[in-house]
Each structure stands twice: as structure tokens, then as C-alpha cells.
């Protein structure tokens, strides 16, 4: 009996010990929550202050506009009254002169002389009196300002200003499903079609299609966009290609679909081969792309010639020669805006998505809507606000770059980050080439992506910053910026030569 009770007590103590261990772990979790709440509170307060400051700035700008209207009304009233004063003064002077002349004539003692001019004077007096007709001595302008500021809707909105429930981050999409019945090859082209799983309810913002080199080599991106079908041109004849696709949204990128193997024809005269059924002709022509440039075969839609002026100096010959090539090529001018769909949730957009800032003190990443894979490309970013010496970063990135860290922290971005005194190049969290010279409010940062030479070069205020930043670049690159709430930038003129893969063109 003793041993039995001792065993029962030991088992009970083991259970109680487990509960005590869980309680200790729970207390650690709660203490961590206290720390996290404090950190989140500081960040949230900073975000609230930034949003209220933005409202105050907007109100001050509107106040300046309204005061300008009041000043214009003031100047208009003064002009009308002063013109009437001038006109009345002239008429009064003429009337007073006529009265004085008439009084002198009345004093004349020569009746014959008086009779000769009296009729004419009487008519002139009556005419002058008629000129002081009705309305002449009435002010043409009131002293009141007929303007009434309607501030009731704004006051109501201010009183109703309150917090709303923050959106819950959506999960990462499920892997897409390749639709085999709609996939086929024709000569040296391949058409791929895919869809989301039937029961998936997760929002998808786009897809990334990848092909290998036809010889079992590395996969490369050939399409990024919202479409679910793509025809790839320019493949090698009599080759076997592997294809796969993945989906993405703001939360991240899905796993890859199953890999599909495609066989191109033996020569240009071969019959169409399908896997396993032919795709309808009207759909097979939907999109045509080259797998090694990741670009749409679309003709440029912006007429005109590129233009650029650059101060020449000995230490920037690489940048200068590349821009001279761009300037003399006669290629079109294109524009890109920043992409809200792929940006971090803390990024704030304005000015038709050409201007960006951030709610957070931490660095957040935003990409341009247009991706580049070949040719010569140059764009500029102007620093609209620069407070407390932050370190914004500028450069290029893959579509799946980290959005909650400084640009260049991972291997998906190539960037220059800069403060008010110096700059560094950064890729895969490796810092190189510290260079003196920084940015201030009003500065312009230039990014030159030369995919013919496979290089990336930076400039500040049109002077090259450091040596060539990166070499041996290959693939699809999007313009990218990382910044926090102390920085605001906007995109300026974008000059490009070569082909692009833009979401707008694909859609």
C-alpha cells in the first residue's frame, strides 16, 4: 500500500511539475508581450503623429490658398474704388472750373458781351449737370467681402476622426496548378496556362513564370504579371524545357507549382506538338515573350527622343558615356510609377503614385511597376523631405525582395544607401565602397541600369557617386527604394532604351 501511494504521489507531482513548467514559459511569453506592446506603442504613436502632421500640413496649404483668394478680392475691390476716385476727381475738377468761369462771366458789366456767350454757357452747364446723372455718385463696389468659409464638413470630419480596425494580413497564396490541357508547344514557342486551386480563397496579385535554359540549367523568370496564360517565343528547336509558376501577394510568394516538361519541334517545318491537347489559336497568341530577356515583345508607345544634360568630369566617364549612348539613341521616353500592390503596408503613396514616404521609423521597400531585363535604363528620384539624417536606399530588386528591411539586406536587391555625408553600396547585407558625399532635401539621386554591360551605377545631383556599383547583373529588375517616415521621394524623368516588362502592358 505504501509503495502504491508513493507511486501515485510521484505521478501527481510529475503532472504538477509539467504545469509549473508551462506556467513559467507562459510568464516569459507575457513579459515578452509587455516589451512588444511598449515597442508597438512607440511606433504607433509615431505613425499617428505623422498622419496628424500630414493633415495639419494639408490644412495649412489650403489656408494659404484661401488667403490668396481673399487677397485677390481685396486687390480687386481697391482697384475698382481707386478707379472711381480718379474718374470722379477729374469730373469734379472740370465742373469746378466751369463754375468759376460762369461766376466771372456773371460779374461782367458789358451786356452785349454777356449776350454773345450766355446761351452757349447755359447749354454747357446743363450738359455738365446731366453728366452727374443717376449712379455717378454711387459707389461701384461694396466694402463687404462676400465670401463665407464653409468649414462645417471639415469640422465634422475632424470630430469623427477615429481609429479603425487594422486589416489582418492575408496568407501567402497556394501553389498554382498548371492546366495541362491548355499547355502546348508550336515550333520553337511554348504556351503555358495555369490557375489557382479551386478551393483557394486567398487573394493573388500576380504570377511569376520560370523556364530553364532547355539543357537542365538554372530557372529564369520569363513573365511577371496578372495573366494566367503566356506564350514564350525564341526557344531552341529540338530542346526539352522545364517550366514552373508561383503566385504572390503582399504577404509573400507561394511555393512553386509542379514542374512541366515541354519539347520543342525539331525544325521550323515541324507540325505542332501538344501536351496533351492543342490550345485554341485565339488564346495561344495572347502573350509572346522571350525566356532569356524576360521581356514583352511590344513596340514602344511613347514617341519622341530622349533628352539629358550631364556635367562631364574625369571620374564619371562610365556614367557619362552610358548616358550619352542613351541620349543619342533616339529611343522613347517612358515613365514608371511606384507599385502599391507589391509595396510594404507602411508605404504612403501620393501624386499618382509618383511620390512615396512611410509611416514607420523602420525601413520599408517599395518597387516600381516596370521591370527591366535588357537595354539601357536611367531614372532619377528627388528628395522632397530629409529629416534627422536617415539612410534611404536606392537601386533595383527582384519582385520577391524583402519589403520590411533596408534595400540590399537580402540577395534580391542591389542598392546604394546614403546619409547626409557619405554612401555605401549594399547587396546580400554586404557593405562596400564607402564614398564621401551625401544627400539633403532637394537632392537628386540617379540610377543607371545598363543591362547591355550588365552594370549598375549611381549618381547624386548628376555627379557619379563612387565607381560602378555592381557588375554581372542578369535577369528581371524593378526600380526600388527603401525609406522611413523621415524621408519622402518622388520619381522624376525616366529615360529608357530597350525592352521592359511592365505590369500595365501585360494587363
NUPASE-501728 format. One record per residue (C-alpha): residue in one letter; x, y, z. Coordinates in steps of 0.25 Angstrom, whole numbers, plus 5000, padded with zeros to 4 digits. Layout:
AXYZ ...
//
This chain:
X500050005000 X501150095004 X501850074991 X500550094983 X500250224989 X501650274988 X501650244973 X500250314971 X500850444978 X502050434969 X501250434957 X500350544962 X501650624965 X502150604951 X500750654945 X500850774954 X502350794950 X501950804936 X500850904939 X501850994947 X502850984935 X501751024925 X501351144935 X502851194935 X502851184920 X501551264919 X502151364929 X503251384919 X502351404908 X501551504915 X502751584919 X503151584904 X501751634901 X501951754910 X503251784903 X502651774890 X501451854894 X502351964898 X503151964885 X501851954877 X501252074885 X502452164882 X502352124867 X500852144867 X500952284873 X502052324863 X501052274852 X499952354858 X500752484859 X501252464845 X499752454840 X499252574848 X500452654844 X500052624829 X498652674832 X499152794838 X500152824826 X498952804817 X498152894825 X499253004825 X499352984810 X497853004808 X497953124817 X498953194809 X498153164796 X496953234803 X497753354808 X498253364793 X496753374789 X496453474800 X497653564795 X497153554781 X495753604785 X496453714793 X497253764782 X496053754772 X495253844782 X496353944784 X496553954768 X495053984766 X494954084777 X496254154773 X495854164758 X494554224762 X495254324771 X496154364759 X494954374750 X494154464760 X495354554763 X495554584748 X494054614746 X493954704759 X495154784754 X494454804741 X493154844748 X493854944758 X494655004746 X493355034739 X492655084751 X493755184754 X493755234739 X492255254739 X492355334752 X493355424745 X492455444733 X491255484742 X492155594748 X492355644734 X491755784733 X491755784717 X490255734714 X490655714699 X491855624702 X490955544712 X489855524702 X490855474692 X491355354701 X490155334711 X489355234702 X490655144700 X490955154715 X489555114719 X489654994710 X490954954715 X490554964729 X489354874727 X490154774719 X491154764731 X490054754741 X489454634733 X490754564733 X490654564748 X489454474746 X488854364754 X489854264758 X491054344756 X491154384771 X490854234775 X492054144780 X492254034769 X492853944780 X492353904794 X493353894806 X492853754810 X493553634806 X492453534800 X493253414804 X492753314814 X493753194818 X492953064819 X493752994829 X492552914835 X492852784827 X494352784831 X494052814846 X493052694845 X494152604839 X495152654850 X494152614861 X493952484854 X495452454853 X495652314860 X496352184859 X495852074850 X496151924851 X497451894844 X497451794833 X497951654836 X499051614827 X498551514817 X499351384816 X500251344805 X499551284792 X499551144790 X500351084778 X499751104765 X499250984756 X499750964742 X498650934733 X499250824724 X498050824714 X498350974710 X499950954710 X500550924697 X501850954688 X501851004674 X503151014666 X504051084676 X502951144684 X502251094697 X500951134703 X500751114718 X499451124725 X499151124740 X498051144751 X497851154766 X497451034773 X495851024772 X495651034787 X496651154790 X496151284795 X497451354797 X497551484788 X498651474777 X499351594772 X500151534761 X500951414756 X502451384753 X502651284741 X504051224741 X504751134730 X506151074730 X507051084718 X506650964711 X507850884716 X507550854730 X508150984735 X507651094744 X506251144744 X506051294740 X504851384741 X504151404727 X502851464732 X502351544744 X500851594744 X499351564746 X499151484734 X498951334735 X499451294721 X500751334714 X501351294701 X502851284701 X503651314688 X505051294684 X505351154689 X506351064683 X505850964674 X505850814678 X506050844692 X505450804705 X505050914715 X504450914729 X503451014733 X502851054747 X502051164753 X501751224766 X500751334771 X501051454780 X500251554788 X500651664799 X500951554809 X501951474801 X502151374790 X501551234789 X502251104787 X502551064772 X501550984764 X501850844759 X502950854748 X502450834734 X503350774723 X503250834709 X503850784696 X504050884684 X503950844670 X505150784662 X505150894652 X504351014647 X503550924638 X503050824648 X501650804652 X501050864665 X501350774677 X500350784689 X500450734703 X499450674703 X498350754695 X498550874685 X498251004691 X497151094683 X497851184674 X497251314679 X497751284692 X499151244688 X499451384683 X499151444696 X500551484701 X501851454694 X503151464702 X504651434701 X505151344712 X506551394713 X506151544713 X504851534721 X504251644713 X502951664705 X503151674690 X502351804690 X502651934682 X502952054690 X501752144691 X502452274695 X502852354683 X504052454683 X505452464686 X506152444700 X506852574705 X507852594716 X508952684720 X510152644729 X511352714734 X512552634729 X513752604739 X514952514739 X514352424750 X513052394743 X513352354729 X512652224731 X511352284735 X511552404725 X511852304713 X510552224716 X509652344717 X510252394704 X509852264698 X508452274704 X508352424699 X508752394685 X507952274683 X506652344679 X505952244688 X504552274694 X504352344708 X503652254717 X503052274732 X502852184743 X502152204756 X502252124769 X501452004771 X500452004783 X500151854781 X501551804784 X501951904794 X502051894809 X500751934816 X501452054823 X501852124810 X500952244807 X500652284793 X500252414786 X500452494774 X499852384765 X500852284772 X502052364767 X502352414782 X502552324794 X502852334809 X502652234820 X501852224833 X502952154841 X504252184847 X504752054841 X505252044826 X504151994817 X504351954802 X503452004790 X503651954776 X503352024762 X502351964754 X503251944742 X504351834741 X505551834732 X506351714727 X507151774715 X507551904709 X508052034716 X507152104726 X507252234735 X506352294745 X506452404755 X505852414769 X505752554776 X505852564791 X504552644796 X504852624811 X506052584819 X505952594834 X506852544845 X507952484835 X507252354832 X507952254822 X506952234810 X507452134799 X507252134784 X507452034774 X506851914767 X506251784772 X505451654769 X503951654771 X504151564783 X505151654791 X504951674806 X503951784808 X504251804823 X505751834823 X506751934816 X506851904802 X508151814800 X507951734813 X507651614805 X508151554791 X506951604784 X507351754783 X508551834779 X508551974785 X509352104789 X508952154803 X509352294807 X509252394818 X509652544819 X511152514818 X511452384810 X510952264803 X511152114802 X510752004792 X510051884798 X509651744793 X509251624802 X509651704814 X511051734809 X511451884810 X512551924800 X513152054794 X512952164805 X512952294797 X512852434803 X511752524799 X510252514803 X508852564801 X508052674806 X506652724804 X506552754789 X507652664784 X507452574772 X507952424772 X508152364758 X508152214755 X508752164743 X508452014739 X509251974727 X508851824724 X509651824712 X510851844720 X510151774732 X510551884741 X509851984752 X510352124754 X509852234763 X509952384763 X509652494773 X509252634767 X509752584753 X511152544758 X511552394759 X511552344773 X512752244774 X513152144764 X512252054756 X511451994768 X511051854763 X511451764751 X511051634744 X509551674746 X508551574739 X507051554740 X505851644742 X506051764751 X505051864757 X505352004761 X505352004777 X505452104789 X505552074804 X505252194813 X504552224826 X503652334831 X504752434831 X504952434816 X504052464804 X504452444790 X503752454776 X504152394763 X504652494752 X504852474737 X505152334733 X505952314720 X506052174715 X506552094703 X506251944701 X505051864705 X504351854718 X503351764725 X502251854731 X501051814738 X500251914731 X500651864718 X500351714722 X498951754727 
//
